Amino acid sequence: MRIKLNNYDYRYEVFQIVNLFFPWETEFVDDDGDLLIAIESNTLNISYNEKTIQKYFENNFPIKEQIKKELYLFLYEVTGVSFPWGILVGIRPTKIAHMLLEEGLSQSEVVKYYKEHYLTQENKARLCLEVAKAEKRFIYSAPRKISIYIGMPFCPTRCVYCSFTSNPINSCKNLVEPYLEALRKEIEFAGEYILNHGLDVDSIYFGGGTPTSISDEQFERLMAIIDINILQKLKVKEYTVECGRPDSITTNKLFSMKEHGVNRISINPQTMNDSTLKAIGRLHSAKEVITTYEQARAIGFESINMDLILGLPGEGLQEVIKTLKEIEKLAPDNITIHGLSIKRASKLHEQVSSVEKHKLDEIISYYNETAKLAERLGLRPYYMYRQKNMVGNMENVGYAYPGKECLYNILMIEENQSVMALGADAISKAVYIKENRIERYRNIKDVKEYINRLNTQLQEKAIFFDKLYL
């Protein structure tokens, strides 16, 4: 889609909407384009395929929102396609529900607000409302509380959709021990800093990458380091390890986690179709997912999450239903549903022209089936976020049994608690609650440089948090 604008002040807003209808095809041009948009001081003119509209701006409504709304309605008329989220493209749509509820609006008024201001369909507006209500008891103003994130930048292989810091472990084995030594120092720093500043730890989240990609001996050693330096010194409510792929999870690692205080784990199949697993770069089978899950239950883990991805290449409704049937048999405590997001740093982005395009009604059917599964299992939506370039412009949503919600997920998404993040490319957040602002400190992304410059990073991190806690 070639777009000609006479006013580039609103280029981003125009791109957001046009990209919904014509993903990966949007281009701004100076000569005559397919879509002509003229933005004057008081009017908006849009032309496409001999169809033209002119709209006057309302004084009591932000111009950029009016442009998005009118352009969306225009393209809806042209294409016949409407999206469940309407013009709402933000990462955290539940923040709107929290704000409106705090202002005293009723639940029906909140739903109406989403529908009228953002053209959001009622089921998505109600999802925001339900998630906001579930989150409310976990969101509180507590300046002396903090969470800890620990990152492992290695994976057995790199999935085609992945854009995170995840290096295939077999190709960089010489970095593993130096990395673990650097991480040990940073964990010791975190434990001492938090203890000396009188802070309480709400949650620890050990993610990646794949934390379990290292050897059993290395993993046990790291679990003991976290236990000694954090769990034995500080009060911790929740401790999650994102185990990830079943081919990296061993019985020894499960026992290590159980022995060292982990009370929530995540086993992530993404799909239960073997052909898809192979296509996306995973080395395990669906059967291995089941075996690993059953081992974890037998060892005594009472809170297990499973991640699934909708819209994977080669998968349609039949494949999604097969996955959901297998997950239903296992009955995990949490299910996190992700829509495929094609990110620029992923291998999949390089193949975007050949990626199968899912029709919007198909994508909606995938989400509907996952919601039905959650209801059958007695799981309720408790957190949600959205990403750029998601199939169908949909959402990621976590479902959980009441009482099994992941505290870290909620605190991270709603950004109302500081996070001390450890490891390569880990991003710490200092939340200034009274000032309603957030500052970030990012560890060096490159693993070698993270190791070599650790001492400098620890000094900078101490200064970063001292501004908040001293």
Secondary structure, 3 states (H helix, E strand, C coil): CEEEECCHHHHHHHHHHHHHHCCCCCEECCCCCCEEEEECCCEEEEEECCEEEEEECCCCCCHHHHHHHHHHHHHHHHHCCCCCCCCCCCCCCHHHHHHHHHCCCCHHHHHHHHHHHHCCCHHHHHHHHHHHHHHHHHCCCCCCEEEEEEEECEECCCCCCCCCCCEEHHHCHHHHHHHHHHHHHHHHHHHHHHHHCCCEEEEEEEEECCHHHCCHHHHHHHHHHHHHHHHCCCCEEEEEEEEECHHHCCHHHHHHHHHCCCCEEEECCECCCHHHHHHCCCCCCHHHHHHHHHHHHHHCCCCEEEEEEECCCCCCHHHHHHHHHHHHHHCCCEEEEEECECCCCCHHHHCHHHCCCCCHHHHHHHHHHHHHHHHHHCCEEEEEECCCCEHHHCCEEEEECCCCCCHHHHHHHHCCCEEEEECCCCEEEEEECCCCEEEEEECCCCHHHHHHCHHHHHHHHHHHHHHHHC
